[in-house]
Amino acid sequence: MPDKNKKYRIFISAAEPSADAHCAGLIAALQKSGYDIEFVGVGGPKMAEAGCRLLEATVSEAVMIYKAFSHVVRYYKLIKRVTYFLKGNKVDLVIVCDSPAFNFHIAKAAKKAGIKTVFYVAPQLWAWGGWRIHKLRKCCDKLCCILPFEQDWFSQRGMDVVFVGNPLLDELQIDSAHHKIYADFTANNAIIALMPGSRNTEIDSLWEPMQQIALRLKDKYSAASFVTVAVDAEREQLLRKTQVPGFECQYTIGSVSDTANTVDFAIVASGSATLEVTAAGCPMVIMYQSSKIIWHLLGWLIKTKYLSLVNILAGKELVPEFMPYFSSIEPIAESIGRLLEDRDKLTQISGELIKLVEPLAEKKARQEVAGIVLEMLP
């Protein structure tokens, strides 16, 4: 364990809203440890609020792969800035969270500077790009995975890895009370959440088609109502500005889980939000969009039968996934309609979602990772 009379500096790197939240929770846990630790890094407002001095704000610039090329120059300059900082300042440990395309470079810079590095959220090499395991082994001293099956996968490939639980579930109470019962439910009165994600690029590609799906459902189920949740006021304004004519919904700023607890069904962007919807026992369909060119060039690299996290964990198509859906939304609207008219199926899915997520919540990720970090401090 570290020396309580010594001052430490930890560098943290996050590049998207979920990683910003994970790292803020980790900082809070480490601050309660009683050790004198200074936090510096790149990330977002939650990290800054938790007490991390940011060299640069990165979260608002988070982009998906197929739209990342316009940001190459900016990220190249940022990587050089971080590399210079790590070389010229005493840093006791580097923690990189998610975003492997960016954070592999940060971890490599840390390695060259002789600084140990923790990967918080294992890159999904088991899904695609498995050859990158060699790169990961070179720059990662400790790998913290948030999905149970990842521990065996990475361990078998020579990584020092531990399952730490899932940080999205740290604050959630997972129990059968969240099991939704649809005995008195009618599709015509359904309350449906639209969750297009927190990245601007997700909103750009998914928000309009989600609204078009809602309009089709409204034509069929006249009393149906819609809500959407934004991570902050900036995202809420973006959603409002891009509302399509004829569509009406209630806008909220808050958590995905709180919204999922209050609705009957959700249309969700693929990603971490699907786990929060799962924890609420809320039936859903999952959407993702991609460039047709990139998908046809690289789609063959994906090694999993299912693409959404929920179905990967379930080992079956527990909820419909449209990844990518490209242009036609009709199959999505039809799939939702079939589910809304099957009360028994909705009740069954809700119960299975709760059971699926229970093992992920047995550990508290922020405390687990905080303990690992303290053990690695010199």
Sequence and secondary structure as in RCSB ss.txt:
>XXXX:A:sequence
MPDKNKKYRIFISAAEPSADAHCAGLIAALQKSGYDIEFVGVGGPKMAEAGCRLLEATVSEAVMIYKAFSHVVRY
YKLIKRVTYFLKGNKVDLVIVCDSPAFNFHIAKAAKKAGIKTVFYVAPQLWAWGGWRIHKLRKCCDKLCCILPFE
QDWFSQRGMDVVFVGNPLLDELQIDSAHHKIYADFTANNAIIALMPGSRNTEIDSLWEPMQQIALRLKDKYSAAS
FVTVAVDAEREQLLRKTQVPGFECQYTIGSVSDTANTVDFAIVASGSATLEVTAAGCPMVIMYQSSKIIWHLLGW
LIKTKYLSLVNILAGKELVPEFMPYFSSIEPIAESIGRLLEDRDKLTQISGELIKLVEPLAEKKARQEVAGIVLE
MLP
>XXXX:A:secstr
   TTSEEEEEEEE SHHHHHHHHHHHHHHHTTT EEEEEEEE HHHHHHTEEEEEE GGG   GGG GGGHHHH
HHHHHHHHHHHHHS  SEEEEES HHHHHHHHHHHHHTT  EEEES   TTTS GGGHHHHHHH SEEEESSTTH
HHHHHTTT  EEE   GGGTT   SGGG    TT  GGG EEEEE  SSHHHHHHHHHHHHHHHHHHHHHSTT E
EEEEESSHHHHHHHHHT  TT   EEEES HHHHHHH SEEEEESSTHHHHHHHTT  EEEE    HHHHHHHGG
G   S  SHHHHHHTS SS EESS TT  HHHHHHHHHHHT HHHHHHHHHHHHHHHGGGGSS HHHHHHHHHHH
H  
